[in-house]
Amino acid sequence: MNTAAVALAAIFTIFALVGAVSDIRTRRIPNWLNAAMLVAGLVLVTTLNGWHLGLSSLGHFAGALVVAMIIFAMKLWGGGDAKFYAASAAWFPISEALGLFVSIALAGLVVAIVWLIIFKVTKRKISKGDKVMPYGVAIAAGGIIMQLSNPAVGLLPY
């Protein structure tokens, strides 16, 4: 277990959970959180892993922002989700872009199923405010899974 990798995973997890809780409670992920997450990710990745991985993470952020804005333009995500995804990407080198995207997509499937089950079990009708699934939860879960599956962290099998 690498102490720096564990610290990185722990700090990422805190940011991710704050974003997920905010999205559940208000259906918004604040800009200040996305900005802080982006800056912290780039600074910590560069400081703990060197400038080459810092640049790779910056490239991942840039690519993820483009993809996220396309998804936002298609009205599949909100703007906060797009920024949250891009800020999360800054914590990973670009070589892990596909893994992060797939982890988030699979977590999104689970969140969607749970979302529907909650409405089915509680027999609540989906109101206008409920139509927006808190996709920040999926972004957070996918990112946390990716952090914990890092072999240097050693908490999940890679």
MIGUKOL-136722 format. One line per field, with one value per residue (C-alpha): x, y, z. Coordinates in pm, 1 decimal. Layout:
BEGIN
xx: [X	...]
yy: [Y	...]
zz: [Z	...]
END
This chain:
BEGIN
xx: [0.0	142.8	71.4	56.4	-193.0	-408.7	-404.0	-499.1	-786.4	-906.8	-908.2	-1079.4	-1341.3	-1420.2	-1471.8	-1678.3	-1903.8	-1965.5	-2065.4	-2291.5	-2467.2	-2515.6	-2663.3	-2902.4	-3017.3	-3039.4	-2988.1	-2693.2	-2319.2	-2172.1	-1915.1	-1688.8	-1673.7	-1590.2	-1320.1	-1169.0	-1177.0	-1006.6	-729.0	-671.2	-658.0	-407.3	-187.7	-191.7	-138.3	153.6	305.0	273.6	344.0	553.7	494.0	447.4	139.6	26.2	26.3	-148.9	-419.5	-454.0	-501.8	-759.6	-945.8	-946.7	-1069.9	-1330.3	-1456.8	-1511.8	-1693.9	-1895.4	-2003.1	-2120.5	-2324.9	-2459.5	-2549.3	-2744.1	-2936.9	-2836.6	-2652.9	-2677.5	-2399.1	-2291.0	-2258.2	-2043.7	-1811.0	-1804.0	-1703.6	-1426.7	-1298.9	-1298.2	-1099.4	-820.8	-739.6	-651.1	-394.7	-537.4	-450.1	-736.6	-995.9	-1183.9	-1180.2	-1320.8	-1589.4	-1696.7	-1694.4	-1917.7	-2148.5	-2190.2	-2246.3	-2504.7	-2688.9	-2699.0	-2815.1	-3090.0	-3213.4	-3208.7	-3385.0	-3665.8	-3691.9	-3728.6	-4023.7	-4175.6	-4141.8	-4261.9	-4540.8	-4452.3	-4529.9	-4233.1	-4287.0	-4120.1	-3841.1	-3782.5	-3730.8	-3367.5	-3172.3	-2875.6	-2606.4	-2340.8	-2383.8	-2275.9	-1982.6	-1871.2	-1914.2	-1730.8	-1442.4	-1417.8	-1414.0	-1133.8	-934.0	-976.7	-888.2	-548.2	-293.2	-93.9	-397.3	-451.2	-812.7	-986.2	-855.5	-723.5]
yy: [0.0	333.7	613.1	884.0	682.5	617.6	989.1	1078.8	827.6	955.8	1321.5	1236.9	1037.7	1335.7	1563.0	1295.3	1234.4	1607.3	1633.4	1326.7	1444.8	1791.4	1640.4	1420.8	1706.0	1994.2	1844.9	2082.8	2041.8	2378.5	2547.2	2611.3	2235.9	2156.2	2425.5	2310.9	1948.7	2036.7	2242.3	1995.2	1704.1	1864.9	1992.0	1664.5	1437.7	1652.8	1685.3	1317.3	1161.8	1410.0	1656.8	1391.2	1246.4	1599.2	1686.1	1358.5	1443.9	1791.5	1631.5	1394.1	1689.8	1873.3	1570.3	1486.5	1844.6	1824.7	1488.7	1614.0	1929.8	1721.5	1505.2	1824.1	1968.9	1648.9	1720.9	1388.5	1555.4	1883.6	2140.4	2057.1	1689.5	1780.9	1994.0	1731.7	1461.3	1678.5	1776.0	1407.8	1321.4	1554.0	1299.9	1029.4	1005.6	1005.4	635.8	569.2	771.9	472.5	298.0	606.3	653.9	287.8	289.4	595.9	452.0	126.5	319.4	526.7	209.7	104.9	452.2	448.4	105.8	211.5	537.2	345.4	91.0	371.0	513.5	169.6	64.0	394.5	410.1	774.8	930.0	1088.9	1463.8	1734.8	1779.0	1403.3	1365.0	1466.0	1165.3	1270.0	1154.9	1313.3	1004.0	784.8	1012.8	1000.5	622.7	552.8	777.9	625.0	275.0	379.5	530.2	222.5	-14.7	152.5	-122.1	129.1	177.6	-196.1	-191.8	-338.7	-587.0	-411.9]
zz: [0.0	-110.9	139.1	-130.9	-337.6	-31.1	57.2	-300.4	-293.2	45.0	-60.6	-390.7	-199.6	23.2	-279.8	-455.3	-156.2	-105.9	-472.2	-453.7	-137.5	-284.5	-600.2	-400.1	-176.4	-423.8	-772.6	-804.2	-780.5	-683.2	-907.2	-606.8	-542.2	-905.6	-910.7	-580.5	-693.8	-1022.6	-863.9	-579.9	-822.2	-1056.7	-771.9	-576.8	-877.5	-992.5	-644.0	-555.6	-895.7	-1093.7	-1372.6	-1643.3	-1468.1	-1383.8	-1754.2	-1833.0	-1578.8	-1727.3	-2069.5	-1924.1	-1772.4	-2106.9	-2300.5	-2037.5	-2043.1	-2419.6	-2389.1	-2090.3	-2271.1	-2568.2	-2328.9	-2167.9	-2510.2	-2580.9	-2257.1	-2104.1	-1813.0	-1632.6	-1645.0	-1290.0	-1381.6	-1682.2	-1470.7	-1192.8	-1441.6	-1588.1	-1242.0	-1142.7	-1455.5	-1338.3	-1067.0	-1321.4	-1601.7	-1952.1	-1984.2	-1740.1	-1934.4	-2071.7	-1733.0	-1560.6	-1825.5	-1807.5	-1424.2	-1422.1	-1687.7	-1492.1	-1169.9	-1361.0	-1454.1	-1088.6	-979.3	-1243.5	-1129.0	-762.1	-857.5	-1026.8	-742.8	-487.0	-677.3	-729.3	-361.9	-219.7	-481.1	-534.3	-866.4	-1035.1	-1012.4	-1216.8	-959.8	-946.6	-1320.2	-1282.2	-1160.8	-943.8	-1188.1	-966.6	-749.0	-1041.2	-1122.5	-758.9	-731.1	-1056.4	-954.6	-607.9	-756.8	-992.0	-704.7	-486.1	-771.1	-811.8	-728.3	-521.1	-295.1	-271.0	-151.9	-458.5	-714.0	-1024.3]
END
